Amino acid sequence: MTDFRDDQENTSGTGYTEDGDDFEKVCMMCRRTESKAGKMIQLMQGMHVCSDCLQRSFDTMQNSPFNYAEMMQNLPPSFGEIDMSAFQNRQVPPKQKIRKKKEAKEETQKKTLTLKDVPPPHKIKARLDEYVIGQEKAKKIIAVEVYNHYKRVLSEPDPEVEIEKSNMLMIGPTGSGKTYLVQTLAKLLDVPLAITDATSLTEAGYIGDDIESVVSKLLANADNDVERAEHGIIFIDEIDKIAKKKNTNQRDVSGEAVQQGMLKLLEGSKIEVPVGASSKNAMVPLTTVDTKNILFICGGAFPDLEGIIKERMSKNASIGFAADLKDKYDEDKNLLMNVTAQDLRSFGMIPEFLGRLPIVFSLESLTEDMLVKILQEPKNAILKQYKRLLELDEVKLSFEEDALRAIAQKALEKDTGARALRAIIEEFMLDIMYEIPKDDNIGEVVITGDYVRGTGGPRILLRGQQALPDYGV
């Protein structure tokens, strides 16, 4: 018997063993829910068994050569003193409990997403503008396709017209904001969001997560509410890592096989997923999720794709006076904007997989000007965070324009996108954050370009005084 003592505190006072207002009963033997196995038989408080398992148990006992009546008579007297309360309330951990479908109309109307709750594309883009700098085309595409998707899901179906899903494939260099766009979008729409990496997925039966694990994560983020999960968003990052391997004689269990396994998932089908676990086993309850209304967004950096695009574009005129120079596209930072389906097939994505991701778009590479704006303008800009931290010490923090340019230039050299900004700022802000609280006379700190480059120090202004000469903190 599995013991879930660690979950005992979580279950107290939550109606965990009640016949239940919120959660379904689960058979202690086959782990099926009451909606799948039928009416449950209660053995004792918190323990249930379905009629199929109970009948199989009786058949086993009847066909067994053992004499159970004689065995029960020979049990020691202490057997009847076993405290069965140790097994109560511990059949299914809270994270594996499955919520019942709501039937009350009033409660359903409060929690169900309606078309009025989905803002129009221009409002979606305006909200994305508050957090994501640049990427105008990508934000417009996402806003329009998400709005169309939820119009398809939440409106009354038309028998004459069937609208297909608008799954998306987002291509962009690392640190350009792929994941951040999706996170901001889910926050705006207030729908469940699951973010997972394709690198951990393998073909069923091999070590790694099954394909269904991505839906299982979405179900967990929806608090095991199947109806809410079926209107959610799944973002699969690092999708380029499951490209078909070239020149391999072994079974491609983490490449083409994963793409094949995801076809039905992307298109829309009813699949059984484990509740509260990443893989199916005998101790985990299963539930059915329909993926036809789940929006799938796939993203990846596709590091070698630029070479494929460059080779294709250079073949247009390769002989004679009109021939392109071999290095013509070497300085083009936005070469990914010219991607086609044929380029993705050459990279290793199978045509069936690409056919289920009809919306393909690329994000721009970040420039120095964009990085300077990322430092200052978003609601959660890193400079705003540091200014607020020093405000709590009654110290004003400011940055010279030259300092912002120096930070952006260092980030471009690292070639990791916006992720490099925080690491650079943390490096030169460490001493300031350590030394400033020591002196109550300091009123303002000005970060200079020389301090960022390591050739000078910040300017320190005392309270009520003019700027002092530069010195290192």
DOTIPA-956975 format. One line per 2 residues: number of its first residue (from 1); for each residue x, y, z of N, C-alpha, C. Coordinates in steps of 0.1 Angstrom, whole numbers. Layout:
BEGIN
NUM	X,Y,Z,X,Y,Z,X,Y,Z ~ ... .
***
This chain:
BEGIN
1	8,-12,0,0,0,0,9,12,0 ~ 7,22,-9,15,34,-10,11,43,1 .
3	21,49,8,19,58,19,23,72,15 ~ 13,81,16,15,95,12,15,103,25 .
5	23,100,35,22,108,47,27,123,45 ~ 35,125,35,40,139,33,28,148,29 .
7	18,142,23,6,150,18,-5,152,29 ~ -2,147,41,-13,147,51,-17,161,55 .
9	-7,170,56,-10,184,59,-18,191,49 ~ -15,187,36,-22,194,25,-37,189,24 .
11	-40,178,29,-53,173,27,-63,176,39 ~ -57,181,50,-66,184,61,-75,196,58 .
13	-88,194,61,-97,205,59,-100,209,45 ~ -97,201,36,-99,204,21,-111,196,15 .
15	-117,188,23,-128,180,17,-122,168,9 ~ -110,164,13,-103,154,4,-110,141,4 .
17	-115,136,15,-122,123,15,-137,124,15 ~ -142,136,13,-157,136,12,-161,131,-1 .
19	-174,127,-2,-179,121,-14,-180,131,-25 ~ -176,142,-21,-171,152,-28,-177,161,-37 .
21	-175,174,-33,-181,185,-41,-172,188,-53 ~ -159,187,-51,-150,192,-62,-142,181,-69 .
23	-139,170,-63,-130,160,-69,-137,147,-71 ~ -133,140,-81,-138,126,-84,-132,116,-75 .
25	-140,105,-73,-134,93,-66,-126,85,-76 ~ -115,79,-70,-106,71,-78,-105,57,-72 .
27	-106,47,-81,-105,33,-77,-91,31,-72 ~ -90,25,-60,-77,22,-53,-69,11,-61 .
29	-75,4,-70,-68,-7,-77,-64,-3,-91 ~ -74,1,-99,-71,4,-113,-68,19,-115 .
31	-70,28,-106,-67,42,-106,-76,49,-116 ~ -87,43,-120,-96,51,-129,-106,59,-121 .
33	-110,70,-127,-120,79,-120,-134,74,-121 ~ -143,80,-113,-157,75,-113,-164,78,-126 .
35	-160,89,-133,-166,92,-146,-162,82,-157 ~ -151,74,-155,-147,64,-164,-151,50,-160 .
37	-150,47,-147,-152,33,-143,-167,31,-138 ~ -174,41,-136,-188,40,-131,-188,42,-116 .
39	-200,38,-110,-202,41,-96,-192,33,-87 ~ -186,40,-78,-176,35,-69,-182,29,-56 .
41	-176,18,-51,-180,12,-39,-171,16,-28 ~ -176,22,-17,-168,27,-6,-165,16,4 .
43	-152,13,5,-148,2,14,-146,8,29 ~ -140,19,30,-139,26,43,-137,40,39 .
45	-136,49,50,-134,63,47,-122,66,39 ~ -124,72,27,-113,76,19,-108,65,9 .
47	-114,53,9,-110,42,0,-122,38,-8 ~ -120,37,-21,-130,33,-30,-125,23,-40 .
49	-134,14,-45,-130,5,-56,-142,4,-66 ~ -138,2,-78,-149,1,-89,-154,-13,-89 .
51	-166,-15,-95,-173,-28,-95,-165,-38,-104 ~ -158,-33,-114,-149,-42,-122,-138,-49,-114 .
53	-131,-40,-107,-120,-45,-99,-125,-54,-87 ~ -136,-51,-82,-142,-59,-71,-146,-73,-76 .
55	-152,-73,-88,-156,-85,-94,-144,-94,-98 ~ -133,-88,-103,-121,-95,-106,-115,-101,-93 .
57	-116,-94,-82,-111,-99,-70,-119,-111,-65 ~ -132,-111,-66,-140,-122,-62,-137,-134,-71 .
59	-136,-132,-85,-133,-143,-94,-119,-149,-90 ~ -109,-141,-87,-96,-146,-83,-97,-155,-71 .
61	-105,-150,-61,-106,-158,-49,-113,-171,-51 ~ -124,-170,-60,-132,-182,-62,-123,-193,-70 .
63	-115,-189,-79,-107,-198,-87,-94,-202,-81 ~ -91,-196,-69,-78,-198,-62,-79,-212,-55 .
65	-67,-219,-54,-67,-232,-47,-67,-230,-32 ~ -64,-217,-27,-63,-215,-13,-77,-215,-6 .
67	-77,-219,6,-89,-219,14,-89,-206,23 ~ -95,-196,18,-95,-183,25,-102,-184,39 .
69	-112,-192,40,-119,-193,53,-110,-198,63 ~ -103,-209,60,-94,-215,70,-82,-205,73 .
71	-78,-198,63,-67,-189,65,-71,-177,75 ~ -83,-173,73,-88,-162,82,-90,-167,96 .
73	-93,-180,98,-94,-185,112,-81,-187,119 ~ -70,-189,111,-57,-191,117,-49,-178,118 .
75	-55,-166,115,-48,-153,117,-46,-151,132 ~ -35,-145,136,-32,-142,150,-42,-132,155 .
77	-44,-132,168,-54,-123,174,-51,-108,172 ~ -38,-105,171,-34,-91,170,-37,-85,156 .
79	-41,-94,146,-44,-89,133,-56,-79,133 ~ -66,-82,142,-78,-74,142,-75,-61,149 .
81	-64,-59,155,-60,-46,162,-53,-36,153 ~ -51,-40,140,-44,-31,131,-52,-18,129 .
83	-45,-7,131,-51,6,129,-52,10,114 ~ -64,8,109,-66,11,94,-66,26,91 .
85	-67,34,102,-67,48,99,-54,53,93 ~ -43,45,94,-31,49,87,-32,49,72 .
87	-42,42,67,-43,41,52,-54,51,47 ~ -61,58,56,-71,67,52,-65,80,47 .
89	-72,86,38,-68,100,33,-55,99,25 ~ -49,88,22,-36,87,15,-37,79,3 .
91	-48,78,-4,-49,70,-16,-44,77,-28 ~ -47,90,-29,-43,98,-41,-37,111,-35 .
93	-25,115,-39,-19,128,-35,-28,139,-40 ~ -28,151,-33,-37,162,-38,-34,166,-52 .
95	-21,166,-57,-18,170,-70,-23,161,-81 ~ -27,149,-77,-33,139,-87,-48,138,-86 .
97	-54,146,-78,-69,146,-77,-75,153,-89 ~ -86,148,-94,-92,153,-107,-105,160,-103 .
99	-106,172,-108,-118,180,-104,-130,175,-113 ~ -142,175,-106,-154,172,-113,-158,183,-123 .
101	-164,179,-134,-170,190,-143,-181,197,-136 ~ -181,210,-137,-191,218,-130,-204,217,-137 .
103	-215,215,-130,-228,214,-135,-237,227,-132 ~ -233,233,-121,-242,245,-117,-239,256,-127 .
105	-250,262,-133,-249,272,-143,-242,285,-138 ~ -246,289,-126,-240,301,-121,-225,300,-119 .
107	-221,289,-113,-206,288,-111,-199,286,-124 ~ -205,280,-134,-198,278,-147,-197,291,-154 .
109	-207,300,-153,-206,313,-159,-195,322,-153 ~ -193,320,-140,-183,328,-134,-169,324,-138 .
111	-166,312,-141,-153,307,-144,-150,305,-159 ~ -160,303,-167,-158,300,-181,-154,312,-189 .
113	-144,310,-197,-139,321,-206,-150,323,-217 ~ -153,335,-219,-163,339,-230,-156,348,-240 .
115	-162,349,-251,-157,357,-262,-155,372,-258 ~ -164,377,-249,-163,391,-244,-150,392,-236 .
117	-145,381,-230,-133,382,-222,-120,383,-230 ~ -121,380,-243,-109,380,-251,-108,394,-258 .
119	-97,402,-255,-96,415,-261,-93,414,-276 ~ -96,425,-283,-93,425,-298,-78,426,-300 .
121	-74,423,-313,-60,423,-315,-52,435,-311 ~ -58,447,-314,-50,459,-311,-48,461,-295 .
123	-57,456,-287,-55,457,-273,-45,446,-268 ~ -45,434,-275,-35,424,-271,-21,429,-274 .
125	-20,436,-286,-6,441,-290,-2,452,-281 ~ -12,461,-277,-8,472,-268,-3,467,-254 .
127	-9,456,-250,-5,450,-237,9,443,-239 ~ 11,437,-250,25,431,-253,35,442,-254 .
129	31,454,-259,41,465,-261,46,469,-247 ~ 38,467,-236,43,472,-223,54,464,-218 .
131	56,451,-223,66,442,-218,77,439,-228 ~ 73,439,-241,83,434,-251,86,446,-260 .
133	99,448,-262,103,459,-270,106,454,-284 ~ 102,462,-295,104,458,-308,94,447,-312 .
135	99,439,-322,92,427,-327,77,430,-331 ~ 76,441,-338,62,446,-342,55,436,-350 .
137	61,430,-360,54,420,-369,50,408,-361 ~ 59,403,-352,56,391,-344,44,394,-335 .
139	44,405,-329,33,408,-319,20,410,-327 ~ 20,415,-339,7,416,-346,2,402,-350 .
141	12,393,-355,7,380,-358,2,372,-347 ~ 8,373,-335,3,366,-323,-10,372,-319 .
143	-12,385,-319,-24,391,-315,-36,386,-324 ~ -34,387,-337,-45,383,-346,-48,368,-345 .
145	-38,359,-345,-40,345,-345,-46,340,-332 ~ -42,346,-321,-48,342,-308,-63,347,-307 .
147	-65,359,-312,-79,363,-312,-88,355,-321 ~ -83,351,-333,-90,342,-342,-92,328,-336 .
149	-82,323,-328,-83,310,-322,-95,310,-312 ~ -95,320,-303,-105,320,-293,-119,323,-299 .
151	-120,331,-310,-133,332,-317,-138,319,-322 ~ -129,311,-327,-132,297,-332,-137,288,-320 .
153	-130,289,-309,-133,280,-298,-146,285,-290 ~ -148,298,-288,-158,302,-279,-171,306,-287 .
155	-171,307,-300,-183,311,-307,-191,298,-310 ~ -204,300,-314,-212,289,-318,-208,283,-332 .
157	-206,270,-333,-201,264,-345,-211,266,-357 ~ -206,269,-368,-214,270,-380,-213,257,-388 .
159	-225,251,-391,-225,238,-398,-219,240,-413 ~ -219,252,-418,-214,254,-432,-199,256,-433 .
161	-193,261,-422,-179,265,-422,-172,259,-410 ~ -161,253,-412,-153,247,-402,-139,254,-402 .
163	-136,261,-391,-124,268,-389,-113,259,-383 ~ -102,259,-389,-91,251,-384,-83,258,-374 .
165	-75,250,-366,-66,256,-356,-55,264,-362 ~ -51,274,-355,-40,283,-359,-28,281,-351 .
167	-22,269,-350,-10,267,-343,1,275,-349 ~ 11,279,-341,22,288,-346,35,282,-343 .
169	44,285,-352,59,282,-351,66,295,-351 ~ 73,298,-340,80,310,-338,95,308,-338 .
171	102,314,-347,116,313,-349,123,326,-346 ~ 134,324,-338,141,336,-334,154,333,-326 .
173	164,342,-327,176,339,-320,174,339,-305 ~ 183,333,-297,182,332,-283,182,345,-277 .
175	173,347,-267,172,360,-260,164,370,-267 ~ 157,367,-278,149,377,-285,135,379,-280 .
177	130,370,-270,118,372,-264,107,362,-267 ~ 110,351,-272,100,341,-276,91,336,-264 .
179	98,331,-254,91,327,-242,84,338,-235 ~ 90,350,-235,84,361,-228,71,366,-235 .
181	71,365,-248,58,369,-255,47,360,-251 ~ 49,347,-250,39,337,-246,35,339,-232 .
183	44,341,-223,41,343,-209,32,355,-207 ~ 35,366,-214,27,378,-213,14,376,-218 .
185	13,369,-229,0,366,-236,-9,358,-226 ~ -4,348,-220,-12,340,-211,-17,348,-199 .
187	-8,357,-194,-12,365,-183,-23,375,-187 ~ -23,380,-199,-33,389,-204,-47,382,-205 .
189	-47,370,-210,-59,363,-213,-64,355,-201 ~ -56,353,-191,-60,346,-179,-64,332,-182 .
191	-56,325,-190,-58,311,-194,-46,302,-189 ~ -48,290,-187,-37,281,-182,-26,281,-193 .
193	-14,281,-189,-2,280,-198,7,270,-193 ~ 12,262,-202,22,252,-199,34,254,-208 .
195	46,256,-202,58,258,-210,67,246,-208 ~ 71,240,-219,79,228,-217,90,228,-228 .
197	100,220,-226,111,219,-236,110,206,-244 ~ 112,207,-257,111,195,-265,123,186,-263 .
199	133,191,-257,145,183,-255,143,171,-246 ~ 133,171,-237,131,160,-228,121,149,-234 .
201	115,152,-246,105,143,-251,112,132,-259 ~ 107,120,-258,112,109,-266,100,100,-270 .
203	103,91,-279,92,82,-284,88,74,-272 ~ 75,70,-272,69,62,-261,77,49,-259 .
205	80,46,-246,87,34,-243,102,36,-241 ~ 107,48,-243,121,51,-241,123,60,-229 .
207	135,61,-224,138,70,-213,135,84,-217 ~ 128,91,-208,124,105,-211,109,107,-210 .
209	104,119,-212,90,122,-210,82,117,-223 ~ 70,112,-221,62,109,-232,56,122,-238 .
211	51,120,-250,45,132,-257,34,138,-249 ~ 26,129,-243,14,134,-235,18,142,-223 .
213	31,142,-219,35,149,-207,32,164,-208 ~ 33,170,-221,31,184,-222,16,188,-219 .
215	7,179,-222,-7,181,-219,-9,179,-204 ~ -2,170,-198,-3,168,-183,1,180,-176 .
217	12,187,-180,16,199,-174,6,210,-175 ~ -1,211,-186,-12,221,-188,-23,218,-178 .
219	-27,205,-177,-37,201,-167,-34,205,-153 ~ -21,203,-149,-17,206,-136,-18,221,-133 .
221	-14,229,-143,-15,244,-142,-29,249,-142 ~ -39,241,-147,-53,244,-146,-60,238,-134 .
223	-51,234,-124,-57,229,-112,-65,216,-114 ~ -60,208,-124,-67,196,-127,-81,197,-132 .
225	-84,209,-137,-98,212,-143,-97,210,-158 ~ -103,198,-162,-101,194,-176,-107,205,-186 .
227	-119,210,-182,-126,220,-191,-117,232,-193 ~ -111,237,-182,-103,249,-183,-90,246,-191 .
229	-84,234,-189,-72,231,-196,-74,230,-211 ~ -86,226,-215,-89,224,-229,-90,238,-236 .
231	-90,249,-229,-89,262,-235,-76,269,-232 ~ -66,261,-229,-53,267,-225,-43,268,-237 .
233	-31,272,-234,-20,274,-244,-8,265,-239 ~ -2,258,-249,10,251,-246,21,256,-255 .
235	32,260,-248,43,265,-255,55,255,-255 ~ 59,250,-266,69,240,-266,82,247,-271 .
237	91,249,-262,104,255,-266,114,245,-271 ~ 124,250,-277,135,242,-282,130,232,-292 .
239	120,236,-300,114,226,-310,124,222,-321 ~ 135,230,-323,145,227,-333,153,215,-328 .
241	153,211,-316,161,200,-311,155,187,-314 ~ 143,186,-320,137,174,-324,137,172,-339 .
243	146,180,-345,147,178,-360,153,165,-363 ~ 149,160,-375,154,147,-380,169,147,-381 .
245	175,137,-375,189,136,-375,194,131,-389 ~ 205,137,-393,211,134,-406,221,123,-405 .
247	222,114,-415,232,103,-415,233,95,-403 ~ 222,90,-399,222,81,-387,216,68,-391 .
249	222,57,-385,217,44,-387,209,38,-376 ~ 208,46,-365,200,42,-353,186,48,-354 .
251	178,42,-345,164,47,-344,164,61,-338 ~ 157,70,-345,157,84,-341,146,87,-331 .
253	148,82,-318,137,82,-308,134,96,-302 ~ 144,105,-304,142,119,-299,141,129,-310 .
255	140,125,-322,139,134,-333,127,133,-341 ~ 128,125,-353,117,124,-361,105,116,-354 .
257	109,107,-346,98,99,-339,90,108,-330 ~ 96,118,-324,88,128,-316,79,136,-324 .
259	84,140,-336,76,148,-345,63,140,-350 ~ 66,127,-353,55,118,-357,44,117,-345 .
261	50,115,-333,41,114,-322,32,126,-318 ~ 37,138,-322,31,150,-319,20,154,-329 .
263	19,147,-340,10,151,-351,-5,151,-346 ~ -9,140,-340,-23,140,-335,-25,150,-324 .
265	-15,152,-316,-16,162,-305,-19,176,-310 ~ -11,180,-321,-13,193,-326,-26,195,-334 .
267	-30,184,-341,-42,185,-349,-54,185,-341 ~ -54,178,-330,-66,177,-321,-71,163,-320 .
269	-70,157,-308,-75,144,-305,-77,142,-290 ~ -84,132,-287,-87,129,-273,-76,119,-268 .
271	-68,123,-258,-57,115,-253,-58,113,-238 ~ -54,102,-233,-53,99,-219,-40,104,-213 .
273	-41,113,-203,-29,118,-198,-28,115,-183 ~ -16,113,-177,-15,110,-163,-18,123,-155 .
275	-24,122,-144,-27,134,-135,-16,135,-124 ~ -9,146,-124,1,149,-114,14,141,-116 .
277	16,136,-128,29,129,-131,32,131,-145 ~ 45,128,-149,50,130,-162,49,117,-171 .
279	46,106,-165,45,94,-172,34,85,-167 ~ 29,76,-175,18,67,-171,24,55,-163 .
281	18,52,-152,21,40,-144,9,36,-137 ~ 9,24,-130,-2,18,-124,-8,26,-112 .
283	1,34,-106,-4,42,-94,-8,56,-97 ~ -9,60,-110,-13,73,-113,-26,73,-120 .
285	-36,81,-116,-49,81,-123,-48,88,-136 ~ -56,84,-146,-56,90,-159,-69,97,-162 .
287	-68,107,-170,-80,114,-175,-79,117,-189 ~ -90,120,-196,-90,123,-210,-91,138,-213 .
289	-82,143,-221,-82,157,-225,-83,158,-240 ~ -92,166,-245,-93,169,-259,-85,181,-263 .
291	-75,178,-273,-66,189,-276,-70,198,-288 ~ -83,196,-293,-87,203,-305,-88,218,-303 .
293	-90,222,-290,-92,236,-287,-80,242,-279 ~ -69,234,-278,-57,239,-271,-48,245,-282 .
295	-43,257,-279,-35,265,-289,-20,260,-286 ~ -14,255,-296,0,251,-295,9,262,-302 .
297	19,266,-295,29,276,-300,43,269,-298 ~ 50,267,-309,63,261,-309,73,272,-311 .
299	84,271,-304,95,281,-306,109,274,-306 ~ 118,280,-314,131,275,-314,141,285,-320 .
301	154,284,-317,164,293,-323,169,288,-336 ~ 168,275,-339,172,270,-352,186,276,-356 .
303	196,272,-349,209,279,-351,216,277,-364 ~ 214,266,-371,220,264,-384,211,267,-396 .
305	199,273,-393,189,276,-403,194,288,-412 ~ 202,297,-406,206,308,-414,215,304,-426 .
307	223,294,-424,232,289,-434,224,283,-446 ~ 213,276,-442,204,270,-452,197,281,-461 .
309	192,291,-454,186,303,-461,196,310,-470 ~ 208,312,-465,218,319,-472,222,311,-485 .
311	222,298,-484,226,290,-495,215,290,-506 ~ 202,290,-501,191,290,-511,190,304,-518 .
313	192,315,-510,191,328,-516,203,331,-525 ~ 215,325,-523,226,327,-531,226,320,-544 .
315	217,310,-546,216,302,-558,207,309,-569 ~ 201,320,-565,192,327,-575,200,331,-587 .
317	212,336,-585,220,341,-596,235,338,-593 ~ 239,326,-596,253,322,-591,263,322,-602 .
319	259,326,-614,269,326,-625,267,339,-633 ~ 278,345,-638,278,356,-646,279,369,-639 .
321	276,381,-646,277,394,-640,267,396,-629 ~ 256,389,-629,245,391,-619,247,383,-607 .
323	258,375,-607,260,366,-596,261,373,-582 ~ 255,367,-572,256,373,-558,270,369,-552 .
325	275,378,-545,287,375,-537,284,365,-526 ~ 294,357,-523,292,346,-513,289,352,-500 .
327	295,364,-497,294,370,-484,283,381,-483 ~ 274,381,-494,264,392,-494,255,392,-482 .
329	252,380,-477,242,379,-466,248,377,-453 ~ 262,378,-452,269,375,-439,265,385,-428 .
331	263,398,-432,260,408,-423,245,410,-420 ~ 237,402,-427,223,404,-425,218,397,-412 .
333	215,405,-402,212,400,-389,197,394,-388 ~ 189,398,-398,175,393,-398,173,384,-410 .
335	183,375,-412,181,366,-423,170,356,-421 ~ 167,353,-408,156,344,-405,142,349,-409 .
337	141,362,-412,128,367,-416,125,362,-430 ~ 134,356,-438,132,351,-451,130,336,-451 .
339	127,330,-440,125,315,-439,113,310,-447 ~ 114,299,-453,103,292,-460,102,278,-455 .
341	91,271,-458,88,258,-454,99,248,-459 ~ 104,251,-471,115,243,-477,127,244,-469 .
343	130,255,-464,142,257,-455,141,249,-442 ~ 129,249,-436,126,241,-424,127,226,-427 .
345	123,222,-439,124,208,-442,139,204,-444 ~ 146,212,-450,161,210,-451,167,209,-438 .
347	162,217,-428,168,217,-415,165,203,-407 ~ 154,197,-411,151,184,-405,137,182,-399 .
349	128,192,-402,114,191,-398,106,184,-409 ~ 98,174,-405,91,167,-415,79,175,-420 .
351	75,173,-432,64,181,-438,50,179,-431 ~ 48,167,-425,35,165,-418,34,174,-406 .
353	46,176,-399,47,184,-387,45,199,-390 ~ 51,203,-401,50,217,-405,36,220,-410 .
355	29,210,-416,15,212,-420,6,215,-409 ~ 9,211,-397,0,213,-385,5,226,-378 .
357	14,233,-383,18,246,-377,18,256,-389 ~ 5,260,-393,4,268,-405,9,282,-403 .
359	11,288,-391,15,301,-390,30,301,-386 ~ 39,305,-395,53,305,-392,58,319,-393 .
361	65,324,-383,71,338,-384,84,338,-376 ~ 92,349,-378,105,350,-372,105,363,-364 .
363	113,363,-354,116,374,-346,129,381,-350 ~ 130,394,-348,141,402,-353,153,400,-343 .
365	165,401,-348,176,401,-339,177,414,-332 ~ 181,414,-319,181,426,-311,193,435,-315 .
367	190,448,-317,200,458,-320,204,465,-308 ~ 214,474,-309,219,482,-298,208,491,-292 .
369	200,498,-302,189,506,-298,178,499,-290 ~ 175,487,-295,165,479,-289,169,474,-275 .
371	182,471,-273,187,467,-260,186,479,-250 ~ 189,491,-255,188,503,-246,174,505,-242 .
373	164,503,-251,150,504,-247,146,493,-237 ~ 151,481,-239,148,470,-230,153,473,-216 .
375	164,480,-215,169,484,-202,160,493,-194 ~ 152,502,-202,145,513,-195,130,512,-196 .
377	124,507,-207,110,510,-209,100,499,-204 ~ 103,486,-205,93,477,-200,89,479,-185 .
379	77,474,-181,73,475,-168,82,469,-158 ~ 88,458,-162,98,451,-153,112,453,-158 .
381	115,465,-164,129,468,-168,138,466,-157 ~ 150,461,-160,160,458,-149,165,471,-142 .
383	166,482,-150,170,494,-144,160,500,-134 ~ 147,498,-137,136,502,-128,137,494,-115 .
385	141,481,-116,142,473,-104,153,478,-95 ~ 165,481,-101,176,486,-93,173,499,-87 .
387	166,508,-94,163,521,-89,153,520,-77 ~ 144,511,-78,135,509,-67,142,503,-55 .
389	151,494,-57,159,488,-46,167,499,-38 ~ 173,508,-45,181,519,-39,171,530,-33 .
391	160,531,-39,150,541,-33,146,537,-19 ~ 146,524,-16,142,519,-3,153,523,7 .
393	166,525,2,176,531,10,177,546,10 ~ 167,552,3,167,567,2,179,572,-6 .
395	182,564,-17,193,568,-26,188,568,-40 ~ 191,578,-48,186,579,-61,197,573,-70 .
397	193,565,-80,202,558,-89,198,563,-104 ~ 209,568,-111,206,572,-125,218,567,-133 .
399	215,566,-146,224,561,-156,226,571,-167 ~ 239,574,-171,242,582,-182,239,575,-195 .
401	236,582,-206,233,576,-219,245,568,-223 ~ 257,573,-221,269,565,-224,270,552,-217 .
403	265,551,-205,265,539,-197,256,529,-203 ~ 244,534,-207,234,525,-214,239,519,-227 .
405	246,527,-235,252,522,-247,263,512,-244 ~ 271,514,-234,282,505,-231,276,492,-226 .
407	265,492,-219,259,479,-215,253,472,-227 ~ 247,479,-236,241,473,-248,252,467,-257 .
409	263,474,-258,274,469,-266,280,456,-260 ~ 282,456,-247,287,444,-241,277,432,-243 .
411	264,435,-242,254,424,-244,255,419,-259 ~ 257,427,-269,258,423,-282,270,414,-284 .
413	281,417,-277,293,408,-278,290,394,-273 ~ 282,393,-263,279,380,-257,270,372,-266 .
415	262,378,-275,254,371,-284,244,362,-278 ~ 239,366,-266,228,358,-260,215,366,-258 .
417	214,377,-266,202,385,-265,200,393,-252 ~ 187,395,-249,184,403,-237,188,396,-224 .
419	191,383,-224,195,376,-212,209,381,-207 ~ 217,386,-216,230,391,-212,230,404,-204 .
421	219,411,-205,218,424,-198,219,423,-183 ~ 212,414,-178,212,412,-163,225,408,-158 .
423	232,399,-165,245,394,-160,255,406,-160 ~ 254,414,-170,264,426,-171,261,436,-160 .
425	248,439,-157,245,448,-147,248,443,-133 ~ 245,430,-131,248,424,-118,263,426,-115 .
427	271,425,-125,286,425,-123,291,438,-117 ~ 286,449,-123,291,462,-119,283,468,-108 .
429	271,463,-105,262,468,-95,265,461,-81 ~ 273,451,-81,275,443,-69,281,452,-58 .
431	292,459,-61,299,467,-52,291,479,-47 ~ 283,484,-56,275,496,-52,264,491,-42 .
433	257,480,-45,247,475,-36,253,471,-23 ~ 265,468,-23,272,463,-10,276,476,-2 .
435	282,486,-8,288,497,-1,278,508,2 ~ 268,511,-6,259,522,-4,253,522,10 .
437	247,511,15,240,511,28,250,514,39 ~ 263,514,37,272,518,48,272,532,52 .
439	269,541,42,271,556,44,257,562,42 ~ 252,568,52,238,574,52,239,588,45 .
441	251,593,42,252,606,36,251,606,21 ~ 251,594,15,251,593,0,236,596,-4 .
443	234,605,-13,221,608,-18,218,603,-32 ~ 228,602,-41,226,598,-54,239,591,-60 .
445	236,581,-68,247,574,-75,244,575,-90 ~ 254,580,-98,253,581,-112,263,571,-119 .
447	257,562,-127,265,552,-134,270,558,-147 ~ 283,558,-148,290,564,-160,294,553,-170 .
449	296,557,-182,301,547,-192,314,542,-189 ~ 323,550,-183,337,545,-180,336,535,-169 .
451	326,536,-159,325,526,-149,320,513,-155 ~ 311,513,-164,307,501,-171,318,494,-178 .
453	326,502,-185,337,496,-192,349,492,-184 ~ 349,496,-171,360,492,-162,372,502,-162 .
455	370,514,-167,381,524,-168,379,536,-159 ~ 368,535,-151,365,546,-141,356,542,-131 .
457	350,551,-124,341,548,-113,328,556,-114 ~ 318,553,-106,305,561,-106,307,574,-100 .
459	298,583,-102,298,596,-95,288,595,-83 ~ 294,599,-72,286,598,-59,283,613,-55 .
461	270,615,-52,265,628,-48,260,627,-33 ~ 266,635,-24,261,635,-11,248,643,-10 .
463	241,641,1,229,648,3,231,663,5 ~ 224,671,-4,225,685,-4,238,691,-9 .
465	247,683,-16,259,687,-21,260,685,-36 ~ 270,691,-42,272,690,-57,280,677,-59 .
467	281,673,-72,287,661,-75,302,661,-71 ~ 307,650,-66,321,648,-62,328,642,-74 .
469	342,642,-73,350,636,-83,347,621,-84 ~ 350,614,-95,347,600,-97,356,592,-88 .
471	351,582,-82,360,572,-74,353,559,-74 ~ 361,549,-73,355,535,-74,349,531,-60 .
473	338,524,-61,331,519,-49,337,506,-45 .
***
